[in-house]
């Protein structure tokens, strides 16, 4: 049964099989650290990678070009050269936009 998290508690319990603990302890010995530092170090690296991947938007080349086009059209609108053609002109056709 899950336990309720306590905000002021810096401890965390973990249940693992004996083989898994033995494997971790072997890695700890090879890394010349202690179990807490070993597990925490790798768990935090994995957590940061998961968060980075979740927060990073990977666009295809086509989508990247579309975003750039929309930004250029917005720039064109701010320079009072809108519209050039209907319904959605290329920003490259606007005067003063390189």
Backbone as CSV, one residue per row, in Angstrom:
resi,resn,N_x,N_y,N_z,CA_x,CA_y,CA_z,C_x,C_y,C_z
1,UNK,0.837,-1.174,0.000,0.000,0.000,0.000,0.888,1.247,0.000
2,UNK,0.617,2.218,-0.888,1.444,3.427,-0.942,1.329,4.242,0.335
3,UNK,2.424,4.887,0.661,2.433,5.750,1.836,2.260,7.197,1.409
4,UNK,1.737,7.980,2.300,1.547,9.399,2.033,2.900,10.092,2.134
5,UNK,3.212,10.922,1.157,4.470,11.653,1.172,4.453,12.726,2.248
6,UNK,5.553,12.850,2.953,5.695,13.867,3.996,6.680,14.899,3.477
7,UNK,6.297,16.163,3.476,7.119,17.218,2.890,8.464,17.396,3.586
8,UNK,8.507,17.237,4.897,9.744,17.494,5.620,10.590,16.235,5.795
9,UNK,10.235,15.160,5.133,10.968,13.907,5.242,11.901,13.766,4.047
10,UNK,13.185,13.641,4.292,14.146,13.523,3.202,14.492,12.067,2.899
11,UNK,13.773,11.146,3.481,14.027,9.727,3.248,13.057,9.177,2.208
12,UNK,13.531,8.113,1.541,12.701,7.436,0.562,12.939,5.942,0.705
13,UNK,11.883,5.172,0.753,11.996,3.716,0.872,11.909,3.089,-0.503
14,UNK,12.618,1.982,-0.653,12.641,1.293,-1.932,12.737,-0.207,-1.670
15,UNK,11.855,-0.961,-2.268,11.899,-2.417,-2.123,12.387,-3.003,-3.435
16,UNK,13.432,-3.829,-3.336,13.967,-4.487,-4.528,14.285,-5.938,-4.196
17,UNK,14.409,-6.748,-5.239,14.773,-8.161,-5.055,16.241,-8.255,-4.651
18,UNK,16.585,-9.349,-4.037,17.955,-9.564,-3.557,18.970,-9.508,-4.698
19,UNK,18.614,-10.065,-5.865,19.533,-10.041,-7.015,19.794,-8.617,-7.490
20,UNK,18.736,-7.797,-7.477,18.883,-6.410,-7.904,19.762,-5.626,-6.935
21,UNK,19.581,-5.878,-5.645,20.402,-5.193,-4.649,21.859,-5.621,-4.772
22,UNK,22.083,-6.896,-5.011,23.446,-7.388,-5.192,24.100,-6.733,-6.406
23,UNK,23.344,-6.568,-7.460,23.859,-5.915,-8.657,24.222,-4.459,-8.372
24,UNK,23.336,-3.769,-7.668,23.614,-2.383,-7.293,24.852,-2.286,-6.400
25,UNK,24.963,-3.188,-5.434,26.110,-3.153,-4.532,27.410,-3.435,-5.274
26,UNK,27.372,-4.299,-6.260,28.572,-4.550,-7.077,28.967,-3.285,-7.844
27,UNK,27.967,-2.624,-8.438,28.239,-1.383,-9.165,28.758,-0.303,-8.232
28,UNK,28.216,-0.235,-7.024,28.659,0.732,-6.020,30.126,0.506,-5.679
29,UNK,30.505,-0.743,-5.497,31.897,-1.068,-5.177,32.822,-0.676,-6.327
30,UNK,32.415,-0.951,-7.546,33.229,-0.592,-8.710,33.332,0.916,-8.889
31,UNK,32.277,1.623,-8.518,32.241,3.078,-8.651,32.869,3.780,-7.445
32,UNK,33.189,3.004,-6.417,33.803,3.513,-5.182,32.995,4.646,-4.554
33,UNK,31.726,4.355,-4.351,30.813,5.309,-3.732,29.925,4.539,-2.759
34,UNK,28.909,5.164,-2.223,27.970,4.421,-1.381,26.651,4.256,-2.131
35,UNK,25.821,3.380,-1.621,24.579,3.036,-2.314,23.673,4.248,-2.511
36,UNK,23.552,5.077,-1.492,22.689,6.263,-1.598,23.170,7.201,-2.698
37,UNK,24.458,7.527,-2.688,24.990,8.431,-3.707,24.873,7.832,-5.100
38,UNK,25.131,6.537,-5.219,25.055,5.867,-6.510,23.639,5.928,-7.081
39,UNK,22.681,5.475,-6.278,21.291,5.445,-6.748,20.784,6.851,-7.011
40,UNK,21.065,7.775,-6.116,20.595,9.148,-6.283,21.187,9.797,-7.529
41,UNK,22.479,9.597,-7.740,23.150,10.191,-8.892,22.517,9.739,-10.204
42,UNK,22.364,8.428,-10.359,21.809,7.913,-11.616,20.313,8.165,-11.737
43,UNK,19.604,8.143,-10.633,18.166,8.430,-10.681,17.918,9.883,-11.078
44,UNK,18.728,10.803,-10.546,18.561,12.221,-10.899,18.919,12.473,-12.358
45,UNK,19.971,11.824,-12.861,20.316,11.959,-14.284,19.170,11.476,-15.165
46,UNK,18.596,10.337,-14.801,17.475,9.796,-15.570,16.253,10.707,-15.483
47,UNK,15.983,11.248,-14.303,14.838,12.149,-14.128,14.998,13.406,-14.968
48,UNK,16.205,13.978,-14.960,16.454,15.183,-15.772,16.299,14.890,-17.252
49,UNK,16.749,13.724,-17.698,16.616,13.351,-19.109,15.151,13.189,-19.500
50,UNK,14.364,12.578,-18.630,12.933,12.400,-18.904,12.238,13.755,-18.989
51,UNK,12.554,14.642,-18.065,11.943,15.978,-18.065,12.367,16.760,-19.302
52,UNK,13.645,16.706,-19.643,14.146,17.413,-20.831,13.441,16.911,-22.082
53,UNK,13.308,15.597,-22.204,12.653,15.025,-23.375,11.179,15.435,-23.440
54,UNK,10.522,15.482,-22.291,9.105,15.843,-22.255,8.891,17.325,-22.569
55,UNK,9.853,18.164,-22.181,9.702,19.602,-22.380,10.295,20.094,-23.694
56,UNK,11.011,19.252,-24.402,11.664,19.648,-25.647,10.786,19.271,-26.826
57,UNK,10.494,20.227,-27.646,9.652,19.990,-28.811,10.538,19.743,-30.019
58,UNK,10.415,18.588,-30.633,11.213,18.243,-31.805,10.341,18.404,-33.040
59,UNK,10.686,19.378,-33.865,9.917,19.634,-35.080,10.546,18.933,-36.273
60,UNK,9.706,18.535,-37.214,10.214,18.031,-38.474,10.735,19.225,-39.269
61,UNK,11.472,18.969,-40.322,11.979,20.064,-41.151,10.820,20.871,-41.738
62,UNK,9.785,20.175,-42.160,8.614,20.854,-42.730,7.957,21.770,-41.698
63,UNK,7.786,21.265,-40.471,7.167,22.074,-39.420,8.056,23.259,-39.025
64,UNK,9.373,23.045,-39.004,10.301,24.136,-38.693,10.184,25.254,-39.733
65,UNK,10.105,24.875,-41.002,9.959,25.878,-42.062,8.628,26.611,-41.940
66,UNK,7.568,25.895,-41.556,6.258,26.530,-41.383,6.306,27.554,-40.249
67,UNK,6.941,27.194,-39.124,7.053,28.126,-38.002,7.824,29.369,-38.428
68,UNK,8.924,29.179,-39.125,9.697,30.332,-39.607,8.863,31.206,-40.537
69,UNK,8.098,30.580,-41.406,7.231,31.331,-42.320,6.195,32.153,-41.551
70,UNK,5.594,31.553,-40.515,4.606,32.276,-39.723,5.245,33.455,-38.977
71,UNK,6.457,33.263,-38.489,7.164,34.360,-37.818,7.468,35.491,-38.790
72,UNK,7.852,35.133,-40.006,8.154,36.154,-41.004,6.898,36.897,-41.439
73,UNK,5.778,36.180,-41.544,4.517,36.830,-41.889,4.122,37.796,-40.782
74,UNK,4.327,37.400,-39.531,4.017,38.290,-38.407,4.893,39.539,-38.474
75,UNK,6.168,39.368,-38.802,7.063,40.510,-38.964,6.577,41.408,-40.092
76,UNK,6.145,40.797,-41.165,5.640,41.563,-42.304,4.414,42.374,-41.892
77,UNK,3.530,41.798,-41.114,2.324,42.508,-40.671,2.687,43.728,-39.835
78,UNK,3.733,43.622,-39.037,4.123,44.752,-38.200,4.768,45.859,-39.020
79,UNK,5.192,45.554,-40.225,5.815,46.569,-41.082,4.823,47.144,-42.099
80,UNK,3.564,46.917,-41.898,2.490,47.464,-42.744,2.627,47.110,-44.218
81,UNK,3.072,45.925,-44.522,3.141,45.511,-45.920,2.220,44.329,-46.174
82,UNK,1.205,44.188,-45.342,0.249,43.084,-45.447,-1.021,43.579,-46.077
83,UNK,-1.745,42.926,-46.897,-1.418,41.663,-47.552,-0.794,41.891,-48.922
84,UNK,-0.051,40.957,-49.383,0.528,41.009,-50.720,-0.283,40.188,-51.690
85,UNK,-0.761,39.037,-51.236,-1.632,38.203,-52.060,-2.537,37.395,-51.147
86,UNK,-3.632,36.912,-51.630,-4.573,36.169,-50.804,-4.293,34.677,-50.921
87,UNK,-4.650,33.895,-49.928,-5.098,34.291,-48.608,-3.927,34.423,-47.630
88,UNK,-2.787,33.766,-47.913,-1.691,33.802,-46.960,-0.385,33.978,-47.730
89,UNK,0.029,35.213,-47.951,1.210,35.454,-48.765,2.492,35.012,-48.079
90,UNK,3.481,34.789,-48.904,4.801,34.455,-48.378,5.434,35.711,-47.822
91,UNK,6.065,35.587,-46.676,6.715,36.736,-46.052,7.869,37.238,-46.904
92,UNK,8.397,36.383,-47.746,9.525,36.789,-48.578,9.129,37.849,-49.602
93,UNK,7.828,37.928,-49.901,7.363,38.895,-50.883,7.108,40.271,-50.273
94,UNK,7.159,40.369,-48.962,6.919,41.649,-48.319,8.163,42.537,-48.458
95,UNK,7.928,43.778,-48.693,9.028,44.727,-48.808,9.714,44.878,-47.468
96,UNK,11.005,44.969,-47.490,11.760,45.224,-46.281,12.031,43.988,-45.428
97,UNK,11.605,42.828,-45.904,11.873,41.583,-45.169,12.858,40.784,-45.958
98,UNK,13.982,40.512,-45.363,15.023,39.748,-46.081,14.809,38.286,-45.877
